[in-house]
Amino acid sequence: MAQFSRIEVAGIMKETGMVPLFYHPDIELGKKVLKACFNGGARLMEFTARGDFAQEVFEELNKYAIDELPGMVLGVGSVTDAAAASLYMSLGANFIVTPVLREDIAIVCNRRKVLWSPGCGSLTEIAQAEELGCEIVKLFPGNIYGPGFVKGILGPQPWTSIMPTGGVTTEETNLKGWFDAGVTCVGLGSKLISKEVLASEDFEGLELKVKETLSLIQKLRKG
């Protein structure tokens, strides 16, 4: 079962401001990526379960996180139905991220008090997600909507917490646009954990990149 409640996970997302996204079928490589992100200061990781037997990889990474990386919150993304969500929660997923809004996933996650973050693309979908108990809404794909959309949502709904994924980079101008608009946190995938980093196994470079990005986010938040 999850090591962290949905309220705890939401708090960590808000505190750190960043959720790295990662998938690779190699378990040992995954452990090194996870450790580099942890050493860089990240306290969350979304495992984007898109490959065959991804659940086996996640299971080993979560065991590693529990044993070796105290305080690291591992969740699963690209979850498309309640059965998959239940499977990953049985393997200890601390949060579930979905590309679309699905009530069946909301129900199974709420039953276990596990945070779920659905991909939404309209004010109506965001309101529906919040009515179903969503703490932090995923804006996806972020590059289609942009910071202006976030500002538009927070006008009538200032209580809404938004995490854009897709279209977010580690560049200061990009991050400034999102955080000035009022996002709670950002999801960062290949712009943070690039194919080049994985191919060269530059885990020291990844650790430094994570540290610099988190520091930049904190600076931007302070204004």
LOMI-111276 format. One record per residue: z, x, y of N, C-alpha, C in turn. Coordinates in steps of 0.001 Angstrom, whole numbers, padded with zeros to 6 digits, always signed. Last residue first. Layout:
REM LOMI-111276
ZXYZXYZXY...
This chain:
REM LOMI-111276
-006205+009804+035564-007008+009693+036785-007117+010981+037551-005056+009622+033173-004143+009856+034299-004871+009745+035635-007288+009387+031583-006369+008247+031685-005430+008380+032864-008347+011928+031731-009080+010808+032317-008185+009590+032510-006431+013365+030268-006675+013666+031687-007366+012506+032393-006735+012263+027736-005448+012121+028431-005598+012391+029924-009359+013080+027207-009026+011651+027262-007715+011433+028010-009020+015857+027119-009873+015255+028143-009561+013772+028305-007455+016109+024838-006926+016549+026135-007714+015930+027283-009267+015213+022920-008018+014486+023134-007395+014842+024480-011184+017260+023183-011539+015863+023463-010303+015019+023720-009802+019564+022413-010362+019465+023765-010669+018016+024136-009183+018931+019741-008121+019213+020701-008617+019044+022137-011742+018696+018648-010830+017559+018619-009740+017733+019675-012645+021311+019017-013347+020196+019638-012473+018955+019707-010891+022769+017395-010896+023008+018833-011555+021845+019575-011631+021759+014890-010253+021620+015362-010177+021778+016873-014285+022643+014803-013987+021210+014823-012576+020964+015341-013934+025390+014659-014630+024822+015797-014359+023336+015937-012705+025496+012196-011967+025971+013367-012592+025415+014637-014744+024626+010572-013578+023766+010732-012686+024218+011882-017673+024838+009918-016966+025396+011074-015752+024523+011396-019580+024500+007920-018146+024448+007599-017311+025129+008685-022201+024178+008376-021673+025537+008571-020212+025655+008180-022385+021444+007829-023256+022387+007132-022726+023814+007209-020509+020334+009593-020336+020176+008154-021155+021198+007376-021632+021025+012055-020273+021455+011729-020047+021404+010215-024067+019672+011848-024045+021127+011971-022676+021689+011604-023360+017038+011855-023971+017585+010633-023932+019105+010645-020163+016711+013605-021620+016748+013496-022087+017284+012143-017866+015019+014739-017983+015691+013443-019464+015716+013089-018710+014038+017282-017510+014866+017137-017592+015696+015864-020956+012636+016946-020862+013408+018190-019632+014312+018186-020537+011186+014641-021347+012405+014551-021328+013237+015829-017974+009498+015962-018470+009920+014659-019206+011240+014742-015312+007948+017503-016252+009060+017614-016670+009539+016234-014132+005205+019260-014458+005711+017939-015544+006760+018067-011532+005055+021710-012944+005161+021356-013069+005647+019914-009247+002686+023248-009547+003929+022545-011031+003935+022231-009293+000760+025255-008013+001210+024703-008163+002543+023997-011260+000726+028287-011125+000698+026827-009753+001228+026407-011816+000569+031045-010612-000043+030521-010481-000103+029009-013633+001948+032506-013923+000526+032281-012745-000200+031663-012660+004464+032322-012589+003821+033633-012830+002317+033493-013393+004924+029682-011972+004740+030006-011771+004161+031404-016250+005039+029875-015568+004105+028979-014121+003848+029401-016707+007057+031794-017266+005726+031954-016538+004692+031118-015449+009246+030608-014922+008703+031864-015433+007285+032084-017116+009745+028446-015757+009266+028206-015158+008643+029464-019415+010638+029882-019473+009504+028954-018091+008902+028749-018493+012841+031318-019073+011707+032042-019119+010451+031166-017603+014578+029249-016658+014000+030199-017225+012786+030913-018691+014154+025868-018939+014611+027229-018046+013861+028222-018538+013197+023353-017389+013984+023803-017568+014489+025236-019702+009737+023268-019837+011175+023048-018580+011890+023553-020678+006642+022010-019582+007405+022612-019788+008876+022272-022556+005294+020597-022833+005513+022013-021717+006230+022740-020147+003959+018585-021592+004056+018746-021903+004199+020228-017553+001839+019552-018028+002789+018554-019549+002777+018576-014844+000924+021650-016281+001056+021438-016586+002116+020387-012226-001084+021426-012584+000245+020933-014103+000308+020723-010027-002982+023484-011381-002731+022991-011566-001273+022584-007857-005638+023931-007936-004203+023653-009259-003920+022940-007208-008130+026386-008014-007671+025262-008025-006148+025156-006013-009047+028644-005129-008710+027521-005890-008108+026334-007905-009891+030442-007308-008567+030655-006379-008122+029531-010363-011715+030421-009413-011467+029323-008774-010083+029448-012013-011813+032615-011346-013057+032214-010298-012855+031119-012344-008847+032686-012145-009703+033852-011430-010986+033483-012947-007715+030295-011557-007594+030756-011292-008385+032038-015706-008167+030108-014785-008832+029178-013369-008845+029728-016737-006499+032113-016988-007933+032148-016041-008714+031259-015962-004000+031209-015418-004513+032469-015582-006021+032559-017611-003913+028926-016152-003878+028791-015492-004431+030052-020123-003844+030089-019764-004981+029251-018248-005070+029099-020090-001345+031276-020163-002540+032110-019785-003800+031351-020177+000522+029174-018916+000271+029886-018938-000989+030744-022365-000864+026536-021981+000019+027622-020682-000375+028316-024150-002088+024582-023405-002861+025574-022964-002028+026776-025383-000174+023016-026167-001341+023439-025485-002059+024598-023422+001621+022378-024504+002085+023240-025386+000932+023723-021722+000264+020573-021307+000494+021945-022432+000887+022882-022760-002336+018449-022846-000900+018775-022614-000657+020265-019321-003015+019002-020345-002316+018217-021658-003078+018275-016072-002748+019659-017312-003088+020342-018429-002295+019688-013366-003989+017913-014391-002949+017909-015629-003460+018629-010206-004886+019190-011565-005289+018843-012495-004084+018890-006988-004935+018071-007951-004109+018790-009353-004444+018284-005752-007144+016789-005053-006394+017832-006028-005604+018704-006484-010396+015618-006962-009029+015844-006217-008372+017013-005931-013045+014936-004863-012046+014868-005278-010619+015104-007775-014952+015374-007507-014639+013968-006493-013500+013812-008033-014851+018061-007406-016051+017506-007046-015866+016032-009464-012488+018203-008076-012493+018667-007338-013732+018161-011929-013376+017243-011202-012313+016539-009726-012316+016925-012622-015224+019224-012404-015679+017845-011605-014650+017055-012945-013489+021395-011916-014521+021444-011597-015042+020047-015152-012026+020432-013889-011345+020726-012744-012347+020752-017107-014024+020295-016666-013342+019073-015327-012646+019280-017276-014655+023055-016904-015672+022074-016386-015033+020793-018197-012318+024179-016875-012793+024555-016379-013839+023551-019821-010254+021686-019817-011291+022722-018387-011692+023034-019721-008571+019536-020726-008315+020556-020830-009382+021620-017593-006729+017269-017922-007929+018047-018918-007573+019144-016245-005659+014293-017301-005412+015259-017710-006704+015948-012662-005853+013869-014024-006314+013598-015015-005930+014695-010088-004326+012492-010815-004255+013758-012273-004632+013506-006825-004824+011290-008266-004917+011054-008967-004999+012396-003773-003632+010001-004640-003803+011149-006097-003887+010704-001930-005503+007681-002747-004313+007902-003687-004578+009076-000361-007495+006541+000018-006929+007837-000647-005577+008081-001322-008805+004398-000603-007550+004120-000144-006846+005392-002513-010945+005623-001557-011211+004554-000704-009976+004266-004369-009731+007258-003178-010316+007864-002099-010577+006826-006301-009064+005315-005592-008005+006046-004304-008538+006669-007188-011543+004422-006571-010627+003453-005806-009506+004153-008118-012694+006892-007080-013337+006081-006396-012343+005151-010150-010992+007789-008960-011221+008614-007812-011755+007765-012022-011374+005790-011368-010069+005909-010095-010194+006737-012780-013992+006316-012197-013674+005011-011479-012331+005032-013943-013908+008856-012638-014522+008710-011986-014165+007380-015551-011268+010355-015486-012085+009143-014066-012606+008953-017706-009701+012522-016506-010540+012476-016548-011431+011236-018940-006441+011462-019099-007803+011975-017767-008545+011880-018175-003987+010504-019279-004019+011471-019481-005389+012102-014609-003289+010422-015789-003979+009910-016911-003969+010945-011854-001472+009273-012815-001675+010355-014089-002271+009763-008465-001463+008534-009791-001832+008040-010689-002111+009247-005744+000799+007903-006474-000135+008761-007870-000332+008184-004687+002138+005793-003762+001709+006844-004429+000825+007894-005162+002030+002317-005788+002026+003644-004842+001437+004677-004236+002146-000325-003393+002630+000762-004024+002677+002127-005588+000939-002277-005601+002405-002323-004867+003011-001128-005449-001637-001519-004708-001284-002733-004647+000227-002917-007221-001516+000599-005795-001667+000896-004943-001338-000323-009609-001361-000831-009161-000207-000062-007696-000318+000336-009636-003947-002014-009692-002733-002829-009141-001547-002060-009646-005601+000224-008505-005641-000691-008461-004397-001560-012180-004972+001261-010978-004742+002061-009739-004686+001168-013806-005881-000821-013783-004456-000496-012532-004110+000309-013230-008624-000618-012974-007906-001869-012880-006406-001625-014103-009359+001927-012675-009364+001629-012343-008586+000367-016705-007153+003232-016207-008395+002631-014740-008231+002243-017412-004730+004431-018236-005907+004707-017750-007201+004061-016530-001826+006132-016095-002791+005118-016756-004135+005434-016807+000322+007811-018006-000193+007142-017650-001129+005990-013724+002202+007238-014688+001454+008003-015897+001055+007178-010262+002681+006683-011613+002589+006122-012499+001724+007002-007740+005155+007555-008243+003802+007353-009667+003846+006856-004855+007096+007798-006207+007011+007262-006581+005555+007011-002925+008843+009870-003193+007451+009517-004650+007324+009074-000511+011305+009543-001952+011045+009637-002243+009665+009076+002119+011767+009037+001800+011093+010278+000327+010835+010467+001663+014766+007260+002580+013695+007642+002244+013099+009002-000325+015894+005236-000521+015692+006670+000361+014543+007161+000193+016038+002478+000048+017276+003246-000002+017104+004769+000510+013494+001291+001259+014651+000784+001298+015826+001754-001166+011780+002735+000239+011413+002527+001073+012635+002148-003621+013145+002535-003006+012899+003843-001519+012599+003707-004035+013053-000238-003902+014343+000442-003201+014168+001787-004351+010326-000585-003257+011014-001278-002976+012350-000598-006682+010022+000905-005448+009373+001353-004228+009992+000676-008533+011461-000581-008232+011878+000789-006930+011262+001280-008571+009978-002963-008102+011368-002980-007746+011857-001582-009556+007512-002014-008282+007583-002728-007713+008997-002706-012082+008199-000981-011004+007755-000093-009642+007887-000768-013438+008782-003368-013247+009818-002352-012089+009447-001435-013411+006297-004547-012783+007416-005246-012507+008566-004283-014874+004739-002794-013454+004432-002980-012718+005568-003677-017459+005594-003058-016711+006022-001867-015222+005775-002025-019371+005160-004978-018051+005632-005415-017201+006150-004246-021981+005673-002647-021567+005264-003986-020244+005915-004353-021054+005342+000881-021718+005939-000268-021239+005375-001588-019581+004408+003022-020966+003950+002892-021674+004475+001646-016888+004170+004625-017188+004102+003193-018582+003546+002931-015678+006167+006805-016756+005184+006796-017363+005108+005392-012459+006470+007612-013358+006894+006542-014440+005831+006413-011048+007226+010544-011739+006118+009890-012725+006695+008882-007955+008579+011268-009292+008873+010780-009849+007614+010132-005455+009693+013575-006140+008626+012852-007479+009157+012363-004523+011695+015044-003554+011078+014142-004131+009865+013423-005509+014886+016253-005870+013510+015888-004838+012967+014910-004885+017553+016618-004071+016549+017302-004419+015113+016995-006024+019504+015140-006482+019368+016526-005736+018309+017308-004963+019071+012675-004497+020250+013406-004915+020201+014871-006497+016778+012060-005046+016688+012171-004496+017855+012988-009058+017901+011883-008788+016853+012865-007287+016714+013115-008618+019669+009757-009045+020184+011061-008762+019171+012159-007973+017885+007697-006965+018841+008164-007328+019403+009536-010420+016537+007415-009198+015798+007733-008136+016728+008310-012071+018623+006623-012345+017894+007867-011085+017175+008344-010867+019261+004210-010918+020270+005267-011200+019631+006620-011275+016924+002764-009904+017381+003019-009882+018385+004167-014072+016900+002578-013363+015867+003321-011942+016266+003674-014487+018990+000850-014968+019102+002230-014246+018090+003114-013391+017831-001424-012780+019043-000867-013228+019283+000569-015140+015623-001842-013708+015427-001583-013081+016637-000914-018203+014739-000735-017467+015899-001255-015993+015791-000861-019442+012661+000605-019061+012460-000799-018238+013585-001398-018250+011729+003784-018976+012724+003002-018520+012557+001560-017655+010393+006981-017908+010152+005554-018663+011338+004961-015720+009445+009844-016270+010479+008959-016540+009931+007573-014520+009241+013143-015169+008561+012031-015852+009603+011158-011500+009400+015088-012654+010075+014485-013181+009268+013295-010382+007650+017690-010414+007510+016234-011652+008231+015718-008313+007970+020561-009510+008370+019823-009332+008176+018323-005919+007486+021881-007167+007135+022552-008435+007470+021793-003209+007818+021344-004108+008970+021256-005447+008712+021929-002092+005242+021944-001469+006478+022412-002449+007644+022438-003687+003350+020676-003524+003295+022124-002988+004616+022675-003353+004166+018014-004695+004108+018609-004605+004137+020132-000612+003796+017769-001154+005157+017668-002561+005214+018247-000467+000995+017988+000240+001851+018932-000302+003271+018945-001882+000180+015756-002381-000167+017083-001737+000725+018144-000103+001131+013799-001454+001687+013903-002047+001398+015276+002139-000515+014244+002251+000946+014359+000878+001582+014554+001026-002995+013707+001553-002728+015044+001696-001231+015272+000383-002792+011015-000700-002956+011985-000216-002674+013404+002330-000102+009502+002036-001502+009808+000930-001591+010846+001630+002468+007154+001886+002095+008545+001507+000629+008753+000958+002802+004568+002159+003507+005012+002572+003080+006423-000254+000249+002391-000321+000980+003659+001017+001624+003995+000000+000833-001191+000000+000000+000000+000000+000872+001246
